[in-house]
């Protein structure tokens, strides 16, 4: 069974022009032609296209992709291992980037006041100032926002670095409990949720259980927060929300 160039373009999410170009440079030459000379792509061609698009996604130039795919000594299993390694490296980098985005969002919400050089040292490639307008729009009229800004004004660069390390440690610890199979209402997990709440209270603004619960809901309702937690571990956003809710319920029961 073979497919037309239009069908393949639709399958792969690329343009017909891209497929024509790949044919012209010899990267993906269709295995069949009609009597009229129209391109027809076989299943083997589709497999090769999948490999091409994978490497393109990772930023490989077309010339290097051709070398990789046309190597007569190439081992299909070995190529899969290579792809797995590349994907793992990409996931690790994206996880780091997502964590940096969250830190930037939190930093701007707190009214962080660092020099550009200091912000780069603490937050990496992400400038927390890009979230200033949204932070003020969402929280600017709340006592919590004003308190967070007041506290942030006194923090040094080293203070911020220590706070970011502690926040990351809490998130990783909760992710580890999730990975271990603990339910969100397990004592070890709710203790970490309480540590998370107290961290916010100590570092930013007084965060009671009701406020903490609202934050937990935001982690699953706001796609940016969800993406941050999902980058740490898939399912973590909901797990965080449920752990926070369980901790709040436990506090209410013991009151």
C-alpha positions as CSV (number, residue, x, y, z in Angstrom):
1,X,0.0,0.0,0.0
2,X,1.3,3.4,-0.9
3,X,0.2,7.0,-0.2
4,X,0.1,10.2,-2.1
5,X,2.2,13.2,-1.2
6,X,-0.9,15.0,0.1
7,X,-1.8,12.1,2.3
8,X,1.7,11.8,3.8
9,X,1.8,15.6,4.4
10,X,-1.5,15.2,6.4
11,X,-0.2,12.2,8.3
12,X,3.1,13.8,9.3
13,X,1.9,17.4,9.9
14,X,4.4,18.8,7.3
15,X,3.8,20.6,4.0
16,X,3.8,19.1,0.6
17,X,6.6,21.6,-0.2
18,X,8.7,20.1,2.5
19,X,8.2,16.6,1.1
20,X,9.2,17.8,-2.3
21,X,12.3,19.3,-0.9
22,X,13.3,16.1,0.9
23,X,12.9,14.3,-2.4
24,X,14.9,16.8,-4.3
25,X,17.9,16.6,-1.9
26,X,17.7,12.8,-1.7
27,X,16.7,12.7,2.0
28,X,13.3,11.0,1.4
29,X,12.8,9.7,-2.1
30,X,9.4,8.1,-2.5
31,X,9.6,4.4,-3.2
32,X,7.0,4.4,-6.0
33,X,5.8,6.7,-8.8
34,X,2.6,6.6,-10.8
35,X,2.6,6.3,-14.5
36,X,2.2,10.0,-14.6
37,X,5.2,10.5,-12.4
38,X,3.4,11.4,-9.2
39,X,5.1,10.5,-5.9
40,X,3.8,7.5,-3.9
41,X,5.1,6.8,-0.4
42,X,5.4,3.2,0.9
43,X,5.3,2.2,4.6
44,X,9.1,2.1,4.6
45,X,9.1,5.7,3.4
46,X,6.8,6.6,6.2
47,X,9.2,5.0,8.7
48,X,12.1,7.0,7.3
49,X,10.1,10.2,7.5
50,X,9.3,9.5,11.1
51,X,13.0,9.2,11.8
52,X,13.7,12.4,9.9
53,X,11.1,14.4,11.8
54,X,12.4,13.0,15.1
55,X,15.9,14.3,14.4
56,X,14.6,17.6,13.0
57,X,12.7,18.1,16.3
58,X,16.0,17.7,18.1
59,X,17.6,20.4,15.9
60,X,19.7,18.2,13.6
61,X,20.5,19.7,10.2
62,X,19.2,17.8,7.2
63,X,22.7,16.9,6.0
64,X,23.6,15.2,9.3
65,X,20.2,13.4,9.3
66,X,21.0,11.9,5.9
67,X,24.3,10.6,7.2
68,X,22.7,9.0,10.2
69,X,20.0,7.3,8.3
70,X,22.1,6.2,5.3
71,X,25.0,4.7,7.4
72,X,25.2,1.1,6.1
73,X,26.5,0.0,9.5
74,X,23.6,1.6,11.3
75,X,21.8,-0.8,13.7
76,X,18.1,-0.1,14.1
77,X,18.2,-1.0,17.8
78,X,21.2,1.1,18.2
79,X,19.4,4.0,16.6
80,X,16.5,3.6,19.0
81,X,18.9,3.6,21.9
82,X,20.5,6.8,20.6
83,X,17.0,8.4,20.2
84,X,16.1,7.4,23.7
85,X,19.3,9.0,25.0
86,X,18.6,12.2,23.1
87,X,15.0,12.3,24.3
88,X,16.1,11.8,27.9
89,X,18.6,14.6,27.6
90,X,15.9,16.9,26.1
91,X,13.4,16.0,28.9
92,X,16.0,16.8,31.6
93,X,16.7,20.2,29.9
94,X,12.9,20.9,29.6
95,X,12.4,20.0,33.3
96,X,15.1,22.5,34.2
97,X,13.6,25.1,32.1
98,X,10.1,24.5,33.5
99,X,11.4,24.8,37.0
100,X,13.1,28.1,36.1
101,X,9.9,29.4,34.7
102,X,8.1,28.6,37.9
103,X,10.8,30.3,39.9
104,X,10.5,33.3,37.7
105,X,6.7,33.5,38.2
106,X,7.0,33.1,41.9
107,X,9.8,35.6,42.1
108,X,7.9,38.3,40.2
109,X,4.8,37.6,42.3
110,X,6.9,38.3,45.4
111,X,8.2,41.6,43.9
112,X,11.8,40.5,43.5
113,X,14.3,43.2,43.3
114,X,17.6,42.1,41.9
115,X,20.1,43.4,39.3
116,X,20.0,41.7,35.9
117,X,23.2,39.9,36.7
118,X,21.8,38.6,40.0
119,X,18.5,37.5,38.5
120,X,20.5,35.6,35.9
121,X,22.5,33.9,38.6
122,X,19.4,33.0,40.6
123,X,16.9,32.2,37.9
124,X,19.0,31.2,34.9
125,X,17.9,32.2,31.4
126,X,14.4,33.3,32.5
127,X,13.8,37.0,33.4
128,X,11.2,37.2,36.2
129,X,10.2,40.7,35.0
130,X,8.3,39.2,32.1
131,X,5.6,38.2,34.5
132,X,5.3,41.5,36.3
133,X,2.1,42.8,34.6
134,X,0.2,39.6,35.0
135,X,1.2,39.2,38.7
136,X,0.0,42.7,39.5
137,X,-3.2,42.1,37.5
138,X,-4.0,38.9,39.3
139,X,-2.8,39.7,42.9
140,X,-2.1,43.4,43.0
141,X,-5.1,44.3,45.1
142,X,-4.6,41.5,47.7
143,X,-3.0,41.8,51.1
144,X,-0.9,38.7,50.3
145,X,0.6,40.4,47.2
146,X,1.5,43.5,49.2
147,X,3.0,41.5,52.0
148,X,5.0,39.4,49.6
149,X,6.5,42.5,48.0
150,X,7.3,44.0,51.4
151,X,9.2,40.8,52.4
152,X,10.9,40.5,49.0
153,X,12.4,44.0,49.3
154,X,14.6,42.8,52.2
155,X,15.9,39.6,50.5
156,X,19.5,39.4,49.2
157,X,20.7,37.4,46.2
158,X,21.8,34.7,48.6
159,X,18.4,34.7,50.4
160,X,16.7,34.1,47.0
161,X,19.1,31.3,46.1
162,X,18.4,29.5,49.4
163,X,14.6,29.9,49.0
164,X,14.7,28.5,45.4
165,X,16.7,25.5,46.6
166,X,14.3,24.9,49.4
167,X,11.2,25.1,47.1
168,X,12.8,22.7,44.6
169,X,13.6,20.3,47.5
170,X,10.0,20.3,48.6
171,X,8.7,19.7,45.1
172,X,11.1,16.8,44.5
173,X,10.3,15.2,47.9
174,X,6.6,15.2,47.0
175,X,7.3,13.8,43.6
176,X,9.4,11.1,45.2
177,X,6.5,10.1,47.4
178,X,4.2,10.0,44.4
179,X,6.8,7.8,42.6
180,X,6.9,5.5,45.6
181,X,3.1,4.9,45.3
182,X,2.0,6.8,48.4
183,X,-1.5,8.1,48.2
184,X,-1.9,11.9,48.5
185,X,-3.4,11.6,52.0
186,X,-0.6,9.5,53.3
187,X,0.9,11.0,56.5
188,X,4.3,11.4,54.8
189,X,2.8,13.3,51.9
190,X,0.5,15.6,54.0
191,X,3.6,16.4,56.1
192,X,5.3,17.6,53.0
193,X,2.2,19.5,51.9
194,X,2.3,21.2,55.3
195,X,6.0,22.0,54.8
196,X,5.0,23.6,51.4
197,X,2.4,25.7,53.1
198,X,4.7,26.9,55.9
199,X,7.4,27.6,53.3
200,X,5.0,30.0,51.5
201,X,4.1,31.6,54.9
202,X,7.7,32.1,55.9
203,X,9.0,33.3,52.5
204,X,6.2,35.2,51.0
205,X,2.9,35.8,52.8
206,X,0.8,34.2,55.5
207,X,-0.7,31.2,53.8
208,X,-3.6,29.6,55.7
209,X,-5.1,26.2,54.8
210,X,-7.9,27.9,52.8
211,X,-5.4,29.9,50.8
212,X,-3.2,26.9,50.4
213,X,-6.2,24.9,49.0
214,X,-6.9,27.6,46.5
215,X,-3.3,27.5,45.4
216,X,-3.6,23.7,45.0
217,X,-6.6,24.2,42.7
218,X,-4.7,26.8,40.7
219,X,-2.0,24.2,40.1
220,X,-4.4,22.1,38.0
221,X,-6.5,24.9,36.6
222,X,-3.7,27.2,35.3
223,X,-1.9,25.4,32.5
224,X,1.4,27.1,33.2
225,X,1.5,25.8,36.8
226,X,0.3,22.4,35.6
227,X,3.1,22.3,33.0
228,X,5.7,23.1,35.7
229,X,4.6,20.3,37.9
230,X,4.1,17.9,35.1
231,X,7.6,18.5,34.0
232,X,8.9,17.4,37.4
233,X,6.7,14.3,37.2
234,X,3.6,13.5,35.2
235,X,0.5,13.7,37.4
236,X,2.3,15.8,40.0
237,X,0.0,18.8,39.6
238,X,-3.1,16.8,40.6
239,X,-1.1,15.0,43.3
240,X,0.0,18.3,44.8
241,X,-3.6,19.6,44.7
242,X,-4.9,16.4,46.4
243,X,-2.1,16.4,49.0
244,X,-2.8,20.0,49.9
245,X,-6.5,19.3,50.2
246,X,-5.9,16.3,52.4
247,X,-3.6,18.3,54.7
248,X,-6.2,21.1,55.0
249,X,-8.9,18.5,55.8
250,X,-6.7,16.9,58.5
251,X,-6.1,20.3,60.1
252,X,-9.8,21.1,60.1
253,X,-10.6,17.7,61.7
254,X,-8.0,18.3,64.5
255,X,-9.1,21.8,65.2
